[in-house]
Amino acid sequence: MLQGLLLYRRRLGEKNTNQITDWELATRLSYFLWSTMPDASLEEAAANGTLHRPEVLRAQVTRMLRDPRIVRFTEAFSRQWLQLRRVGMFPPDKNCTRPTTTICRKA
């Protein structure tokens, strides 16, 4: 098993607790949704200690989803997690599958 310190970004010198800090939350949100470091707005919310508040967090996530950088998430999610780049790499074995229609193959 791996320790959490190897799996998650943590600031050096901070206690190992189950609750993440606002700085960690800002970093995780930013890298998850934008694949880059937090912007000024996220950093400000983290510095103020307000990012963990549900209304502030909701507003930040909504803002981030409306930002053009969200395209990075949609591309990375489909490519890495869903492995859509592999679709079509392995055509069906004609001996093992039922005949498919042209419409099904194009989908």
C-alpha positions as CSV (number, residue, x, y, z in Angstrom):
1,M,0.0,0.0,0.0
2,L,1.1,3.5,-0.7
3,Q,1.0,6.3,1.8
4,G,-1.2,9.3,1.1
5,L,1.8,11.6,0.9
6,L,2.9,9.7,-2.3
7,L,-0.5,10.0,-3.9
8,Y,-1.5,13.6,-3.1
9,R,0.1,17.0,-3.3
10,R,0.9,18.2,0.3
11,R,2.7,21.3,1.4
12,L,5.9,20.5,3.2
13,G,5.8,20.9,7.0
14,E,2.0,20.6,7.4
15,K,0.4,18.0,9.6
16,N,-0.9,14.8,8.0
17,T,-4.6,15.2,8.6
18,N,-7.6,13.9,6.8
19,Q,-8.9,17.4,6.2
20,I,-7.1,19.3,3.4
21,T,-6.2,22.9,3.6
22,D,-7.7,25.6,1.4
23,W,-4.3,25.8,-0.4
24,E,-4.5,22.0,-1.1
25,L,-8.1,22.3,-2.3
26,A,-7.2,25.1,-4.6
27,T,-4.3,23.1,-6.1
28,R,-6.4,20.0,-6.5
29,L,-9.3,21.8,-8.2
30,S,-7.0,23.6,-10.5
31,Y,-4.9,20.6,-11.6
32,F,-8.0,18.4,-11.9
33,L,-10.1,20.8,-13.9
34,W,-7.5,22.9,-15.8
35,S,-4.3,20.8,-15.6
36,T,-2.4,23.8,-14.4
37,M,-1.7,25.8,-11.2
38,P,-4.4,27.8,-9.4
39,D,-5.2,31.3,-10.8
40,A,-5.3,34.5,-8.8
41,S,-9.0,34.0,-7.8
42,L,-8.3,30.5,-6.3
43,E,-5.2,31.7,-4.6
44,E,-7.1,34.6,-3.1
45,A,-9.8,32.4,-1.7
46,A,-7.2,30.0,-0.3
47,A,-5.2,32.8,1.3
48,N,-8.4,34.2,2.8
49,G,-9.3,30.8,4.2
50,T,-12.7,30.9,2.6
51,L,-12.4,28.2,-0.2
52,H,-13.7,25.4,2.0
53,R,-17.0,27.2,2.5
54,P,-19.7,25.6,0.4
55,E,-20.9,28.8,-1.3
56,V,-17.4,29.9,-2.1
57,L,-16.4,26.5,-3.4
58,R,-19.5,26.2,-5.5
59,A,-18.9,29.7,-7.0
60,Q,-15.3,28.9,-7.8
61,V,-16.1,25.6,-9.4
62,T,-18.8,27.2,-11.5
63,R,-16.4,29.9,-12.6
64,M,-13.8,27.3,-13.4
65,L,-16.2,25.2,-15.5
66,R,-17.1,28.3,-17.5
67,D,-13.4,29.1,-18.2
68,P,-11.9,28.1,-21.6
69,R,-9.2,26.1,-19.8
70,I,-11.9,23.4,-19.0
71,V,-11.2,22.1,-22.5
72,R,-8.1,20.5,-21.1
73,F,-10.2,18.5,-18.6
74,T,-12.6,17.3,-21.3
75,E,-9.8,16.2,-23.5
76,A,-7.7,14.6,-20.8
77,F,-10.7,12.8,-19.2
78,S,-11.8,11.2,-22.4
79,R,-8.3,10.4,-23.5
80,Q,-6.8,9.1,-20.2
81,W,-9.6,7.9,-18.0
82,L,-12.0,6.6,-20.6
83,Q,-9.2,5.6,-22.9
84,L,-11.2,6.8,-25.9
85,R,-8.0,7.0,-27.9
86,R,-8.1,3.2,-28.1
87,V,-11.5,3.1,-29.7
88,G,-11.2,1.5,-33.1
89,M,-7.7,0.0,-32.4
90,F,-9.2,-3.5,-32.1
91,P,-11.8,-4.2,-34.7
92,P,-14.3,-6.9,-33.8
93,D,-13.5,-10.5,-34.7
94,K,-15.9,-11.5,-37.5
95,N,-15.9,-15.1,-36.2
96,C,-17.0,-14.1,-32.7
97,T,-19.5,-11.3,-33.2
98,R,-22.8,-10.8,-34.9
99,P,-22.8,-8.8,-38.1
100,T,-23.0,-5.0,-37.4
101,T,-24.7,-2.4,-39.5
102,T,-22.9,0.6,-41.0
103,I,-24.6,2.9,-38.6
104,C,-23.3,0.9,-35.6
105,R,-19.8,0.9,-36.9
106,K,-19.8,4.7,-37.5
107,A,-21.0,5.3,-33.9
